[in-house]
Amino acid sequence: METTSIEVEGLIGRYNHKILFAQEDDFVILHGPNGVGKTMLLELVKAASDLQPGKLMSIPFSRARIGYHDGTVLQLTRHTQETLPFEEIEPEHPKARPNPGETSITFTLLRGRQVVSEWTAKITEIYQRPGRSSRLEHYAPVRQVAAHIWRDIEEGDHLTKEEVLDRYGDALPAEFFGSKMPEELREFRQETNVHLIETQRLVVLQRGRTPARSEYAQLSTKVAEFADDLKERLGAALAENSRISQERDRTYPLRLLERAWPETPSDEQIRERYSSQSELRERLAQISLLDEKTGGISLPEKMELWQRRVMWTYLEDSQSKLETFLPLLEKINLFQEIINSRFLSKEMVIDRRAGISFETDEGHELDSTMLSSGEQHELVLLYDLLFSVPAGALVLIDEPEISLHVNWQKRFLDDIRRVSQISGFRFIVATHSPQIIGKWWNRAVALDPRFTAEGDHA
């Protein structure tokens, strides 16, 4: 479900914004003065795609429409009815909030201008009956720790009630939202994927965060997490390679003896393919996925017919085995290339035993805590985009210039484009930095404060 258009009316009560993705474009840049709602717009797109009424309730807007490549449109309408003066009464429960008026979000799914599904979530009902607060603990792994704050027992973070409802809404009875989300919308949610990288990147990337811990400590912990994650990925690639190798080795004699040969490859074809595989083995040996650096076969100067057939079958099997590493190798190579081009007097090393480690230019091992905050931010962001974002996702990046040196800002879009081409996602960048935009002004969309929700110039 590739996103092709985003339209928002009445953002912050006054602004209309429209973003279009050209078919051939893989990214869009948003820019504009403070106060036009760049960050809020990204948050709205994320909450809308995840069908999160709790989050959407906290974002002031009137209507929004998100279009997709197959003609599907998700339309959002926010309804607010103010409480009449005589309805404003003190809540019976000390932790309950006064009734702020009836607020609801209507999700409408359209295909070919026909309504496929519609759901209205009546958000404020959760405040009108205080008893429901305590019942959240029966359905979700949370505990209330303050008047309007809940602690997620599994994740370790703190949530508002709206965030609890959005995270665990599928496990809650329909009464928490006034009605149950239709199945068509649930299926639609599974087909869309939006990944938000906020201004404070660890808000999204760090799970189980603790307010008492510093951001720097969280970064170091995240780098260690990613090192372990990469170790697991390398181990899984080795296991798959072992499975393919055993299967090919077991059937090799039979396939060689029974194969029909309409045409036998030439000496030149064999040498070319063997050389290509040797280069790939060298690259895999550098990250310890293969122990040997070369194939170790000495090819005769002139091969007989039977030798060419044996070698070609062997090379076909070798290709099948080596290809199990290719998707991971491509990402690892780009990850190393970008990170090591940023680092000064040090480099990042990748191998199957440590996952990710660091060395000084003098060969001394370096702990991740010795990296600067900017270096760690860059590493965390790139790893997340390369290894966590699924193909077809829309990535939203808010103010990437924060913590980036000016020279890094100038290279940011080129680097992220290379990452997106490997991982297969589109992205939107919201920025104030002309260095980030650089040569890409043709992809920039100005969020103009002169256009109000009434369609007039302010």
C-alpha positions in Angstrom: 0.0 0.0 0.0 2.2 2.9 -1.3 1.1 6.3 -0.1 0.5 8.7 -3.0 -1.2 11.7 -1.4 -1.8 13.3 1.9 -4.4 16.1 2.5 -5.2 17.7 5.8 -7.8 20.4 6.6 -7.9 22.6 9.7 -4.6 21.5 11.1 -4.1 23.4 14.4 -7.5 24.9 13.7 -6.4 26.9 10.7 -4.0 25.3 8.1 -4.7 23.2 5.0 -1.8 21.2 3.7 -1.5 18.9 0.6 1.4 16.6 -0.3 1.6 14.6 -3.5 4.1 11.8 -4.4 4.9 11.7 -8.1 5.0 8.1 -9.3 8.7 8.2 -9.9 9.6 10.0 -6.6 10.9 8.0 -3.6 10.8 11.0 -1.2 9.3 14.4 -0.4 10.7 17.2 1.7 8.5 19.4 3.9 9.7 22.8 4.9 8.1 25.9 6.4 8.3 28.3 9.4 7.7 27.1 12.9 4.1 26.8 13.8 2.6 25.5 10.5 2.4 22.0 11.9 5.1 20.0 10.3 5.6 17.7 13.2 1.9 17.4 13.9 1.3 16.5 10.3 3.7 13.6 10.5 2.2 12.4 13.8 -1.3 12.6 12.2 -0.2 10.4 9.2 1.3 7.9 11.5 -1.8 7.8 13.8 -4.1 7.6 10.9 -2.3 4.7 9.2 -2.3 2.8 12.5 -6.0 3.7 13.1 -5.3 5.2 16.5 -8.3 7.3 17.6 -6.7 8.1 20.9 -3.7 9.8 19.3 -5.9 11.5 16.7 -8.0 13.0 19.4 -5.0 14.9 20.7 -4.2 16.4 17.2 -6.3 19.4 16.3 -7.6 19.0 12.7 -10.9 18.8 10.9 -10.5 16.3 8.0 -7.7 14.3 6.4 -7.4 12.1 3.4 -4.6 9.6 2.6 -4.5 8.2 -0.9 -2.8 5.0 -2.0 -1.4 3.6 -5.3 -4.4 1.2 -5.9 -7.0 4.0 -5.6 -7.8 3.3 -1.9 -8.5 6.3 0.2 -8.6 6.6 4.0 -10.6 9.5 5.1 -10.7 10.9 8.7 -13.2 13.3 10.2 -12.9 14.7 13.6 -16.1 15.7 15.4 -16.2 17.8 18.6 -19.3 18.9 20.3 -18.7 21.4 23.1 -20.2 20.7 26.5 -23.0 23.0 27.5 -22.5 25.0 30.6 -25.1 23.2 32.7 -23.5 19.9 31.8 -20.2 20.8 33.4 -20.3 18.9 36.6 -17.6 17.6 38.9 -16.7 13.9 38.3 -17.7 11.5 40.9 -14.4 9.6 40.8 -11.3 11.7 41.9 -9.2 10.3 39.0 -11.8 11.0 36.3 -11.6 14.0 34.1 -14.4 16.4 33.6 -16.4 15.7 30.5 -14.7 17.8 27.8 -17.5 17.5 25.3 -18.2 14.6 22.9 -15.3 14.0 20.6 -15.2 11.3 18.0 -13.1 10.2 15.0 -14.7 8.7 11.9 -12.6 6.5 9.8 -13.9 6.0 6.3 -12.3 3.5 3.8 -13.1 4.1 0.2 -12.2 2.2 -3.0 -13.3 3.7 -6.3 -15.2 6.4 -4.4 -17.3 3.6 -2.9 -17.4 3.3 0.9 -16.0 0.0 1.9 -16.1 0.4 5.6 -16.8 3.1 8.2 -16.1 3.3 11.9 -16.7 6.1 14.5 -14.7 5.9 17.7 -16.4 7.9 20.5 -13.2 8.8 22.4 -14.7 10.7 25.3 -16.9 7.9 26.5 -13.8 6.5 28.3 -13.8 9.5 30.6 -17.5 9.6 31.4 -17.5 6.3 33.2 -14.6 6.2 35.7 -15.0 2.5 36.4 -13.6 1.7 33.0 -10.2 3.0 34.0 -9.6 0.2 36.4 -11.0 -2.3 34.0 -8.1 -1.6 31.5 -5.9 -3.7 33.7 -8.1 -6.7 33.1 -7.5 -6.5 29.3 -4.1 -4.9 28.9 -0.7 -5.4 30.6 -0.7 -2.0 32.3 -0.9 -0.6 35.8 -2.1 2.9 36.7 0.6 4.9 38.4 -0.9 8.4 38.4 -4.1 10.1 37.7 -3.8 9.9 33.9 -0.6 7.8 33.5 -0.2 4.1 33.0 2.9 1.9 33.0 3.2 -0.8 30.4 4.4 -3.9 32.3 5.8 -5.6 29.2 7.5 -2.6 27.5 8.4 -0.7 30.7 7.3 2.8 29.3 4.6 5.2 30.6 1.5 5.9 28.6 -1.5 8.2 28.7 -4.9 6.5 28.6 -5.2 7.4 24.9 -1.9 5.6 24.2 -3.0 2.5 26.1 -6.2 2.4 24.1 -4.3 2.7 20.8 -1.7 0.1 21.7 -4.0 -2.5 23.1 -7.3 -1.5 21.4 -7.7 -4.9 19.7 -7.8 -6.6 23.1 -10.4 -4.3 24.6 -14.2 -4.7 24.4 -16.0 -2.6 21.9 -17.5 -0.5 24.7 -14.2 1.3 25.2 -14.6 2.9 21.8 -18.4 2.9 21.5 -18.2 0.2 18.9 -15.9 -2.4 17.5 -13.5 -1.7 14.6 -14.9 -3.4 11.4 -12.9 -6.2 10.0 -12.2 -4.4 6.7 -10.4 -1.6 8.6 -8.4 -4.2 10.6 -7.3 -5.8 7.3 -6.4 -2.4 5.9 -4.3 -1.6 8.9 -2.3 -4.8 8.3 -1.6 -3.7 4.7 -0.1 -0.3 5.6 3.1 0.4 7.4 4.2 3.9 8.5 7.5 4.3 10.4 7.9 7.6 12.4 11.4 8.9 13.3 10.6 11.7 15.7 12.8 14.7 16.6 14.0 12.8 19.6 14.7 9.7 17.7 14.9 7.4 20.7 11.3 8.1 21.6 10.5 5.7 18.7 13.6 3.5 18.6 14.1 2.9 22.3 11.8 0.3 23.8 11.5 0.0 27.6 12.9 3.5 28.1 13.1 4.8 31.7 12.8 8.6 32.3 15.7 8.5 34.8 18.1 7.3 32.2 20.0 9.9 30.1 19.6 10.0 26.4 23.2 9.2 26.0 22.9 6.1 28.1 19.8 5.1 26.1 21.8 5.5 22.9 24.6 3.3 24.1 22.1 0.6 25.1 20.4 0.8 21.7 23.8 0.3 19.9 24.3 -2.8 22.1 20.8 -4.0 21.2 21.5 -3.6 17.5 24.8 -5.5 17.9 22.9 -8.5 19.4 20.3 -8.2 16.7 22.9 -8.3 13.9 24.5 -11.3 15.6 21.1 -13.1 15.4 20.7 -12.1 11.7 24.1 -13.4 10.8 23.4 -16.6 12.7 20.1 -17.1 10.9 21.8 -16.5 7.5 24.5 -19.1 8.4 21.8 -21.6 9.4 19.9 -21.1 6.1 23.2 -21.5 4.2 23.9 -24.7 6.0 20.4 -26.0 5.1 20.9 -25.2 1.4 24.4 -26.6 1.4 23.3 -30.0 2.9 20.4 -30.2 0.4 22.6 -29.4 -2.6 25.5 -31.7 -1.5 23.1 -34.6 -0.9 21.7 -34.5 -4.4 24.9 -33.4 -6.3 26.0 -36.9 -7.7 22.5 -37.7 -9.0 22.0 -34.3 -10.6 25.4 -34.5 -12.2 24.8 -38.0 -13.6 21.2 -37.5 -14.8 21.5 -34.0 -16.2 20.9 -33.4 -19.9 23.4 -30.9 -21.4 22.0 -29.1 -24.5 25.1 -27.0 -24.4 28.2 -27.2 -22.2 29.5 -23.9 -20.8 32.9 -22.7 -22.2 36.2 -22.4 -20.3 35.7 -18.6 -20.4 32.2 -18.7 -18.9 33.4 -21.0 -16.1 36.4 -18.8 -15.2 34.3 -15.7 -15.2 31.7 -17.2 -12.9 34.4 -18.7 -10.6 36.1 -15.3 -10.4 32.8 -13.6 -9.5 32.1 -16.1 -6.7 35.6 -15.7 -5.4 35.1 -12.0 -5.0 31.8 -12.6 -3.2 33.6 -15.1 -0.8 36.2 -12.5 0.0 33.4 -10.0 1.0 31.7 -12.6 3.1 35.0 -13.6 4.8 35.4 -9.9 5.8 32.3 -10.2 8.1 33.3 -13.8 9.1 30.3 -15.5 7.4 32.8 -17.6 5.5 36.1 -18.8 7.0 38.0 -19.2 3.7 38.9 -16.1 1.6 39.1 -18.0 -1.7 37.6 -21.0 -3.2 41.0 -22.7 -3.4 40.4 -24.5 -6.7 43.2 -24.5 -9.3 41.4 -24.6 -12.7 43.3 -26.4 -15.5 44.5 -24.3 -18.4 42.3 -26.3 -20.8 39.4 -28.2 -19.4 37.9 -31.4 -20.9 34.2 -31.7 -21.6 33.6 -33.7 -18.4 35.6 -31.2 -16.3 33.5 -28.3 -17.6 30.3 -30.1 -16.7 31.5 -31.0 -13.2 32.7 -27.4 -12.6 29.6 -25.8 -13.9 27.4 -28.0 -11.7 29.6 -27.1 -8.8 29.4 -23.4 -9.5 25.6 -23.5 -9.8 25.5 -25.1 -6.4 27.9 -22.6 -4.9 25.8 -19.8 -6.3 22.7 -21.2 -4.6 24.6 -21.4 -1.3 26.2 -17.9 -1.5 22.9 -16.3 -2.5 21.5 -17.0 1.0 23.8 -14.2 2.2 23.2 -11.6 -0.5 20.2 -9.6 0.9 22.0 -9.3 4.3 25.4 -8.6 2.8 24.1 -5.7 0.7 22.6 -4.0 3.7 25.7 -4.6 5.8 28.0 -3.2 3.2 26.0 0.0 2.9 25.7 0.3 6.6 29.5 0.0 7.1 30.2 2.3 4.2 28.1 5.2 5.4 29.0 4.9 9.1 32.7 4.6 8.5 32.6 7.6 6.2 31.3 9.6 9.2 33.7 8.3 11.9 37.0 10.0 12.7 40.0 8.0 13.8 37.8 4.9 14.3 35.8 2.3 12.3 32.9 0.0 12.8 33.6 -3.7 12.4 31.0 -6.3 11.7 31.4 -10.0 12.3 29.3 -13.0 13.4 30.8 -13.2 16.9 30.3 -9.6 18.1 27.7 -8.3 15.6 28.9 -4.7 15.8 32.2 -3.6 17.4 34.5 -0.5 17.1 38.2 -0.1 16.7 40.5 3.0 16.7 42.7 3.6 13.7 45.5 2.2 15.9 43.7 -1.2 16.2 42.5 -0.8 19.8 39.0 -2.0 20.7 36.5 0.8 21.5 33.4 0.6 23.6 30.2 2.0 22.1 29.9 4.4 25.0 33.0 6.1 23.7 31.2 7.2 20.5 29.9 10.7 20.4 26.2 11.4 20.6 26.0 12.4 17.0 27.8 9.2 15.9 25.5 7.0 17.9 22.4 8.8 16.6 23.5 8.3 13.0 24.3 4.6 13.7 20.9 4.0 15.4 19.0 5.7 12.7 20.7 3.9 9.8 20.4 0.5 11.4 16.8 1.0 12.2 16.0 2.1 8.6 18.1 -0.7 7.0 17.0 -3.6 9.2 13.7 -2.7 10.8 11.6 -1.0 8.1 9.7 -3.4 5.9 9.5 -3.0 2.1 6.6 -0.7 1.0 6.6 1.3 4.2 6.4 5.1 4.4 9.1 6.5 6.7 8.5 9.9 8.3 11.6 11.7 9.5 11.2 14.8 11.6 14.1 17.4 11.7 17.0 15.0 11.0 19.4 18.0 11.2 19.3 17.7 15.0 22.6 16.4 16.3 24.1 16.2 12.8 27.2 18.1 11.7 26.6 20.5 8.7 28.7 18.2 6.5 26.6 15.2 7.5 23.4 17.2 6.8 24.6 17.8 3.2 25.0 14.1 2.6 21.9 13.0 4.5 19.4 12.7 1.7 21.8 11.0 -0.7 22.5 8.4 2.1 18.9 7.8 3.0 17.9 7.5 -0.7 20.5 4.7 -1.0 19.1 3.0 2.1 15.5 3.4 0.8 16.4 1.8 -2.5 17.8 -1.3 -0.8 15.0 -1.5 1.8 12.2 -0.5 -0.6 10.5 2.3 1.3 9.4 5.9 0.5 10.0 8.7 2.9 9.0 12.2 4.0 11.5 14.5 5.6 10.4 17.6 7.6 13.3 20.0 8.0 14.4 23.6 8.6 17.8 23.0 7.1 18.8 24.3 3.7 21.8 21.9 3.9 19.5 18.9 4.2 17.5 20.1 1.1 20.6 20.9 -0.9 20.1 20.1 -4.6 16.6 18.7 -4.0 14.4 21.8 -4.1 12.3 20.2 -6.8 11.2 17.6 -4.2 10.4 20.3 -1.6 6.9 21.1 -0.5 6.4 24.4 1.3 3.8 24.3 4.1 2.6 27.9 3.6 1.1 29.6 6.6 -0.8 32.1 4.4 -3.3 29.4 3.4 -5.8 29.0 6.2 -8.5 26.4 6.8 -11.0 28.8 5.2 -9.0 28.8 2.0 -8.1 32.5 2.4 -4.7 34.2 2.7 -3.9 34.9 6.3 
